[in-house]
Amino acid sequence: MKTTLITLTMLLASFAGMSQKNEYYQAMGETLGQYATCRTVEDFQALGNRFSMIAGNEKDEWLPLYYHAHCYIIMSFMEPSDAAKKDAWLDEAEKSVNKLVAIAPGEADVFALQAMLCTGRLVVNPMERGQQYSMLSGQAIGRALGIDPSNPRARLIKLQNDMGTARFYGKDTGEYCSEAKELLAGWDSFTPKSGLHPAWGKDQAAEIVSGCK
């Protein structure tokens, strides 16, 4: 009898865990679907806050934190001039990125996003922050590519950073066109681990290629 009760208890716990995971996958899927409709800072902030709520309920999952940070980094790039707003949003993103590094240190996309965060910091004030944050971004990209040299987002962010540096110093960015075309041509050969894992970036790569002569 005692053995039967223990078995039933374990089965109930297992079913409860499966139900909770199904709720997580459903919530993530629905929230990810809203990326396509985001147009404004307010849209991305609302979306990021939804991911933050999911992250609060799923302490061991790194993807909600990833997308929360991603939304807030995007917001910083969308703001045209207010440095204080940019930094405040990047502060929020950084909290999630720091947790990501602790939770998922083996994920290339984590460090690609960290590099994107550093680039966001640099863009706030390139003259004062260029040296510090270009180095930090480069280090993060190095870690991402060290984990997975084929990761398209890591390659994209490195390409964007290299082109941004070239523009800053008044150099021609045409030399990066072949790299951009190669990245875009092979983009679909990289398969995300699941439908919830990061898959963004192809449009940005296509935009770079469209600007090539």
Backbone hydrogen bonds in HBPLUS format (Angstrom, degrees):
<---DONOR---> <-ACCEPTOR-->    atom                        ^
c    i                          cat <-CA-CA->   ^        H-A-AA   ^      H-
h    n   atom  resd res      DA  || num        DHA   H-A  angle D-A-AA Bond
n    s   type  num  typ     dist DA aas  dist angle  dist       angle   num
A0005-LEU N   A0001-MET O   2.99 MM   4  6.31 157.1  2.04 151.1 156.5     1
A0006-ILE N   A0002-LYS O   3.01 MM   4  6.29 156.7  2.07 148.7 155.0     2
A0007-THR N   A0003-THR O   2.95 MM   4  6.18 159.0  2.00 147.8 153.6     3
A0008-LEU N   A0004-THR O   2.91 MM   4  6.16 159.8  1.95 150.7 156.0     4
A0009-THR N   A0005-LEU O   2.91 MM   4  6.07 158.2  1.96 146.7 152.9     5
A0010-MET N   A0006-ILE O   2.95 MM   4  6.21 157.0  2.01 148.7 154.6     6
A0011-LEU N   A0007-THR O   2.94 MM   4  6.20 154.5  2.01 147.5 154.7     7
A0012-LEU N   A0008-LEU O   2.89 MM   4  6.12 162.0  1.93 152.9 157.3     8
A0013-ALA N   A0009-THR O   2.97 MM   4  6.17 157.1  2.03 145.9 152.4     9
A0014-SER N   A0010-MET O   2.93 MM   4  6.12 150.4  2.02 142.3 150.6    10
A0015-PHE N   A0011-LEU O   2.89 MM   4  6.20 159.2  1.94 152.4 157.3    11
A0016-ALA N   A0012-LEU O   2.92 MM   4  6.10 156.3  1.97 147.0 153.8    12
A0017-GLY N   A0013-ALA O   2.96 MM   4  6.17 154.1  2.03 143.8 150.6    13
A0018-MET N   A0014-SER O   2.97 MM   4  6.25 155.7  2.03 147.9 154.5    14
A0019-SER N   A0015-PHE O   2.92 MM   4  6.13 156.3  1.98 148.3 154.6    15
A0020-GLN N   A0016-ALA O   2.98 MM   4  6.21 155.9  2.04 146.3 152.6    16
A0021-LYS N   A0017-GLY O   3.00 MM   4  6.25 156.9  2.05 147.4 153.4    17
A0022-ASN N   A0018-MET O   2.92 MM   4  6.16 154.6  1.99 147.1 154.3    18
A0023-GLU N   A0019-SER O   3.02 MM   4  6.29 151.5  2.10 145.3 152.6    19
A0024-TYR N   A0020-GLN O   2.99 MM   4  6.30 148.6  2.09 142.7 151.7    20
A0025-TYR N   A0021-LYS O   2.89 MM   4  6.21 165.8  1.91 157.5 159.5    21
A0026-GLN N   A0022-ASN O   2.96 MM   4  6.11 156.0  2.02 144.5 151.5    22
A0027-ALA N   A0023-GLU O   2.89 MM   4  6.03 163.7  1.91 147.9 152.6    23
A0028-MET N   A0024-TYR O   2.88 MM   4  6.06 164.9  1.90 156.2 160.5    24
A0029-GLY N   A0025-TYR O   2.91 MM   4  5.97 161.0  1.94 143.7 149.6    25
A0030-GLU N   A0026-GLN O   2.97 MM   4  6.13 166.1  1.99 153.2 156.5    26
A0031-THR N   A0027-ALA O   3.01 MM   4  6.09 157.8  2.06 144.6 151.2    27
A0032-LEU N   A0028-MET O   2.82 MM   4  5.92 163.8  1.85 154.5 159.1    28
A0033-GLY N   A0029-GLY O   3.13 MM   4  6.23 146.3  2.24 139.2 147.8    29
A0034-GLN N   A0031-THR O   3.04 MM   3  5.38 152.5  2.11 107.6 115.9    30
A0035-TYR N   A0032-LEU O   3.11 MM   3  5.68 164.2  2.13 116.3 121.1    31
A0037-THR N   A0034-GLN O   3.07 MM   3  5.44 147.9  2.18 108.9 117.8    32
A0038-CYS N   A0035-TYR O   3.11 MM   3  5.38 161.2  2.15 111.0 116.9    33
A0043-ASP N   A0040-THR O   3.10 MM   3  5.07 118.8  2.49  93.0 107.9    34
A0044-PHE N   A0040-THR O   3.11 MM   4  6.50 162.1  2.14 153.9 156.9    35
A0045-GLN N   A0041-VAL O   2.85 MM   4  6.08 150.2  1.94 149.6 159.0    36
A0046-ALA N   A0042-GLU O   2.97 MM   4  6.12 162.5  2.00 147.5 151.5    37
A0047-LEU N   A0043-ASP O   2.99 MM   4  6.23 157.5  2.04 147.0 153.8    38
A0048-GLY N   A0044-PHE O   2.78 MM   4  5.89 161.5  1.82 145.2 151.0    39
A0049-ASN N   A0045-GLN O   2.92 MM   4  6.09 152.3  2.00 146.1 153.4    40
A0050-ARG N   A0046-ALA O   3.12 MM   4  6.40 140.4  2.29 138.3 148.2    41
A0050-ARG N   A0047-LEU O   3.08 MM   3  5.13 124.8  2.40  96.0 110.3    42
A0051-PHE N   A0047-LEU O   3.10 MM   4  6.51 156.1  2.16 151.6 157.6    43
A0052-SER N   A0048-GLY O   2.95 MM   4  6.24 147.1  2.06 141.9 151.8    44
A0053-MET N   A0049-ASN O   3.04 MM   4  6.30 147.5  2.15 140.1 147.4    45
A0054-ILE N   A0050-ARG O   3.08 MM   4  6.44 155.7  2.14 147.3 153.6    46
A0055-ALA N   A0051-PHE O   2.86 MM   4  6.12 158.7  1.91 149.9 156.2    47
A0056-GLY N   A0052-SER O   2.97 MM   4  6.21 143.8  2.10 141.3 150.7    48
A0057-ASN N   A0054-ILE O   3.04 MM   3  5.26 135.2  2.24 101.6 113.8    49
A0058-GLU N   A0054-ILE O   2.98 MM   4  6.17 126.8  2.27 142.7 158.2    50
A0058-GLU N   A0055-ALA O   3.21 MM   3  4.94 136.1  2.41  90.8 103.0    51
A0061-GLU N   A0058-GLU O   3.19 MM   3  5.59 166.5  2.21 115.9 120.1    52
A0066-TYR N   A0062-TRP O   2.98 MM   4  6.21 153.3  2.05 151.2 159.9    53
A0067-TYR N   A0063-LEU O   3.01 MM   4  6.29 165.0  2.03 159.2 160.1    54
A0068-HIS N   A0064-PRO O   2.96 MM   4  6.12 150.8  2.05 144.1 152.8    55
A0069-ALA N   A0065-LEU O   3.00 MM   4  6.19 170.3  2.01 153.0 154.8    56
A0070-HIS N   A0066-TYR O   2.87 MM   4  6.10 157.7  1.92 148.2 155.6    57
A0071-CYS N   A0067-TYR O   2.97 MM   4  6.07 160.9  2.01 145.3 148.8    58
A0072-TYR N   A0068-HIS O   3.24 MM   4  6.53 161.1  2.27 149.4 154.0    59
A0073-ILE N   A0069-ALA O   2.90 MM   4  6.14 150.1  1.99 153.2 162.0    60
A0074-ILE N   A0070-HIS O   2.98 MM   4  6.20 161.1  2.02 150.7 155.6    61
A0075-MET N   A0071-CYS O   3.00 MM   4  6.29 153.3  2.07 144.3 151.8    62
A0076-SER N   A0072-TYR O   3.18 MM   4  6.44 149.5  2.28 138.1 144.8    63
A0076-SER N   A0073-ILE O   3.09 MM   3  5.16 117.8  2.49  95.6 110.4    64
A0077-PHE N   A0073-ILE O   3.20 MM   4  6.60 149.0  2.30 147.6 155.5    65
A0077-PHE N   A0074-ILE O   3.08 MM   3  5.19 120.0  2.45  98.0 112.8    66
A0078-MET N   A0074-ILE O   3.00 MM   4  6.28 138.2  2.18 146.8 159.2    67
A0078-MET N   A0075-MET O   3.11 MM   3  5.04 127.0  2.41  92.7 107.0    68
A0079-GLU N   A0075-MET O   3.15 MM   4  6.42 138.4  2.33 148.1 157.4    69
A0086-LYS N   A0082-ASP O   3.09 MM   4  6.40 165.9  2.11 152.7 156.8    70
A0087-ASP N   A0083-ALA O   2.94 MM   4  6.16 168.7  1.95 154.2 156.3    71
A0088-ALA N   A0084-ALA O   2.95 MM   4  6.10 154.1  2.02 144.5 152.1    72
A0089-TRP N   A0085-LYS O   2.97 MM   4  6.21 162.3  2.00 157.7 161.1    73
A0090-LEU N   A0086-LYS O   2.93 MM   4  6.17 153.7  2.00 147.6 156.0    74
A0091-ASP N   A0087-ASP O   2.76 MM   4  5.95 140.7  1.91 143.0 153.8    75
A0092-GLU N   A0088-ALA O   3.22 MM   4  6.57 151.8  2.31 141.0 146.8    76
A0093-ALA N   A0089-TRP O   3.00 MM   4  6.34 158.0  2.05 145.4 151.8    77
A0094-GLU N   A0090-LEU O   2.80 MM   4  5.93 153.8  1.87 145.2 152.3    78
A0095-LYS N   A0091-ASP O   3.23 MM   4  6.52 146.2  2.35 143.9 150.8    79
A0097-VAL N   A0093-ALA O   2.93 MM   4  6.24 157.7  1.98 151.7 159.1    80
A0098-ASN N   A0094-GLU O   2.86 MM   4  5.99 161.9  1.89 152.1 155.5    81
A0099-LYS N   A0095-LYS O   3.30 MM   4  6.55 151.2  2.39 137.4 144.6    82
A0100-LEU N   A0096-SER O   2.85 MM   4  6.12 151.4  1.93 147.4 156.4    83
A0101-VAL N   A0097-VAL O   2.98 MM   4  6.28 158.3  2.03 155.5 158.9    84
A0102-ALA N   A0098-ASN O   3.37 MM   4  6.61 148.0  2.48 136.2 143.8    85
A0102-ALA N   A0099-LYS O   3.12 MM   3  5.16 120.7  2.49  94.7 109.4    86
A0103-ILE N   A0099-LYS O   2.86 MM   4  6.11 155.5  1.92 153.3 160.7    87
A0104-ALA N   A0100-LEU O   2.73 MM   4  5.62 172.0  1.73 159.3 162.0    88
A0107-GLU N   A0104-ALA O   3.25 MM   3  5.73 163.5  2.28 121.8 121.3    89
A0110-VAL N   A0107-GLU O   3.14 MM   3  5.50 139.9  2.30 106.3 116.7    90
A0112-ALA N   A0108-ALA O   3.00 MM   4  6.29 147.5  2.11 149.0 159.3    91
A0113-LEU N   A0109-ASP O   2.99 MM   4  6.07 153.4  2.07 139.7 145.8    92
A0114-GLN N   A0110-VAL O   3.00 MM   4  6.30 147.1  2.12 137.5 147.3    93
A0115-ALA N   A0111-PHE O   2.94 MM   4  6.13 150.2  2.03 138.9 146.0    94
A0116-MET N   A0112-ALA O   3.03 MM   4  6.35 149.0  2.13 140.1 148.6    95
A0117-LEU N   A0113-LEU O   2.88 MM   4  6.19 150.6  1.97 148.7 156.7    96
A0118-CYS N   A0114-GLN O   3.02 MM   4  6.34 157.6  2.07 147.2 152.4    97
A0119-THR N   A0115-ALA O   2.95 MM   4  6.24 151.6  2.03 146.6 154.6    98
A0120-GLY N   A0116-MET O   2.96 MM   4  6.24 148.9  2.06 143.0 151.5    99
A0121-ARG N   A0117-LEU O   3.02 MM   4  6.43 149.9  2.12 148.2 156.1   100
A0122-LEU N   A0118-CYS O   2.99 MM   4  6.29 155.6  2.05 146.0 152.6   101
A0123-VAL N   A0119-THR O   2.95 MM   4  6.19 157.8  2.00 152.0 157.1   102
A0124-VAL N   A0121-ARG O   3.28 MM   3  5.50 137.0  2.48 100.0 110.9   103
A0125-ASN N   A0122-LEU O   3.10 MM   3  5.77 134.0  2.32 115.5 124.6   104
A0129-ARG N   A0125-ASN O   2.83 MM   4  5.74 157.7  1.88 163.8 171.5   105
A0130-GLY N   A0126-PRO O   2.87 MM   4  4.71 135.6  2.07 129.2 132.4   106
A0133-TYR N   A0129-ARG O   2.95 MM   4  5.92 167.6  1.97 169.4 172.2   107
A0134-SER N   A0130-GLY O   2.94 MM   4  5.64 148.4  2.05 142.2 150.3   108
A0135-MET N   A0131-GLN O   3.37 MM   4  6.28 152.8  2.45 134.1 140.6   109
A0136-LEU N   A0132-GLN O   3.09 MM   4  6.41 158.1  2.14 143.6 149.9   110
A0137-SER N   A0133-TYR O   2.86 MM   4  5.83 158.2  1.90 139.1 145.5   111
A0138-GLY N   A0134-SER O   2.97 MM   4  6.00 154.9  2.04 136.7 144.1   112
A0139-GLN N   A0135-MET O   2.93 MM   4  6.19 149.8  2.02 146.6 154.8   113
A0140-ALA N   A0136-LEU O   3.02 MM   4  6.28 158.7  2.07 146.8 152.0   114
A0141-ILE N   A0137-SER O   2.92 MM   4  6.18 161.3  1.96 152.8 157.9   115
A0142-GLY N   A0138-GLY O   2.90 MM   4  6.04 150.5  1.99 140.5 149.2   116
A0143-ARG N   A0139-GLN O   3.01 MM   4  6.35 148.3  2.11 144.4 152.2   117
A0144-ALA N   A0140-ALA O   2.94 MM   4  6.26 158.8  1.99 149.2 155.2   118
A0145-LEU N   A0141-ILE O   2.88 MM   4  6.08 171.0  1.88 157.9 159.4   119
A0146-GLY N   A0142-GLY O   2.89 MM   4  5.90 134.7  2.10 133.9 146.8   120
A0147-ILE N   A0143-ARG O   3.05 MM   4  6.31 141.4  2.20 143.7 152.2   121
A0147-ILE N   A0144-ALA O   3.17 MM   3  5.29 128.2  2.46  96.1 108.7   122
A0148-ASP N   A0144-ALA O   2.95 MM   4  6.27 163.8  1.97 150.7 155.5   123
A0151-ASN N   A0148-ASP O   3.09 MM   3  5.57 169.6  2.10 120.0 123.4   124
A0155-ARG N   A0151-ASN O   3.13 MM   4  6.37 161.0  2.17 151.7 157.4   125
A0156-LEU N   A0152-PRO O   2.82 MM   4  5.93 150.3  1.90 139.7 148.5   126
A0157-ILE N   A0153-ARG O   2.92 MM   4  6.06 168.9  1.93 150.1 152.3   127
A0158-LYS N   A0154-ALA O   3.06 MM   4  6.20 158.6  2.10 144.9 151.0   128
A0159-LEU N   A0155-ARG O   2.96 MM   4  6.13 157.4  2.02 143.7 150.2   129
A0160-GLN N   A0156-LEU O   2.82 MM   4  6.11 162.3  1.85 156.3 161.1   130
A0161-ASN N   A0157-ILE O   2.88 MM   4  6.02 160.1  1.92 147.8 153.3   131
A0162-ASP N   A0158-LYS O   2.87 MM   4  6.07 160.8  1.91 150.8 156.3   132
A0163-MET N   A0159-LEU O   2.94 MM   4  6.14 158.9  1.98 151.2 156.9   133
A0164-GLY N   A0160-GLN O   2.83 MM   4  5.99 152.4  1.91 145.0 153.4   134
A0165-THR N   A0161-ASN O   2.91 MM   4  6.13 156.3  1.96 150.3 155.9   135
A0166-ALA N   A0162-ASP O   3.05 MM   4  6.26 155.5  2.11 141.3 148.1   136
A0167-ARG N   A0163-MET O   2.94 MM   4  6.21 160.0  1.98 149.7 154.5   137
A0168-PHE N   A0164-GLY O   2.98 MM   4  6.16 157.2  2.03 145.6 152.1   138
A0169-TYR N   A0165-THR O   3.16 MM   4  6.43 147.7  2.27 146.3 153.4   139
A0171-LYS N   A0166-ALA O   2.74 MM   5  4.88 163.6  1.76 153.3 147.7   140
A0170-GLY N   A0167-ARG O   2.93 MM   3  4.87 161.4  1.97 106.3 110.5   141
A0176-TYR N   A0173-THR O   3.00 MM   3  5.77 164.9  2.02 122.8 127.7   142
A0177-CYS N   A0174-GLY O   3.05 MM   3  5.42 167.3  2.07 115.2 119.2   143
A0180-ALA N   A0176-TYR O   2.96 MM   4  6.24 155.5  2.02 151.3 158.8   144
A0181-LYS N   A0177-CYS O   2.86 MM   4  6.10 161.1  1.90 155.3 159.8   145
A0182-GLU N   A0178-SER O   3.00 MM   4  6.14 155.3  2.06 142.6 149.3   146
A0183-LEU N   A0179-GLU O   2.95 MM   4  6.15 156.5  2.00 146.1 152.6   147
A0184-LEU N   A0180-ALA O   2.96 MM   4  6.19 165.9  1.98 152.4 155.6   148
A0185-ALA N   A0181-LYS O   2.92 MM   4  6.01 162.5  1.95 147.2 152.5   149
A0186-GLY N   A0182-GLU O   3.16 MM   4  6.27 147.6  2.27 143.3 150.4   150
A0187-TRP N   A0184-LEU O   3.21 MM   3  5.08 162.8  2.25 102.6 107.8   151
A0189-SER N   A0186-GLY O   3.07 MM   3  5.47 153.1  2.14 111.8 120.3   152
A0190-PHE N   A0187-TRP O   3.18 MM   3  5.97 168.0  2.20 120.4 124.1   153
A0197-HIS N   A0194-SER O   3.24 MM   3  5.38 148.8  2.34 102.0 110.5   154
A0205-ALA N   A0201-GLY O   3.02 MM   4  6.34 156.6  2.08 154.0 160.8   155
A0206-ALA N   A0202-LYS O   2.88 MM   4  6.14 156.3  1.94 150.4 157.2   156
A0207-GLU N   A0203-ASP O   2.91 MM   4  6.16 145.2  2.03 142.1 151.7   157
A0208-ILE N   A0204-GLN O   3.10 MM   4  6.41 152.7  2.17 145.6 151.7   158
A0209-VAL N   A0205-ALA O   3.06 MM   4  6.38 162.9  2.09 149.8 154.2   159
A0210-SER N   A0206-ALA O   2.88 MM   4  6.09 151.9  1.96 145.8 153.7   160
A0211-GLY N   A0207-GLU O   3.24 MM   4  6.45 130.7  2.49 136.4 147.5   161
A0211-GLY N   A0208-ILE O   3.09 MM   3  5.28 138.6  2.27 100.4 112.2   162
A0212-CYS N   A0209-VAL O   3.02 MM   3  5.23 160.2  2.06 107.9 114.3   163
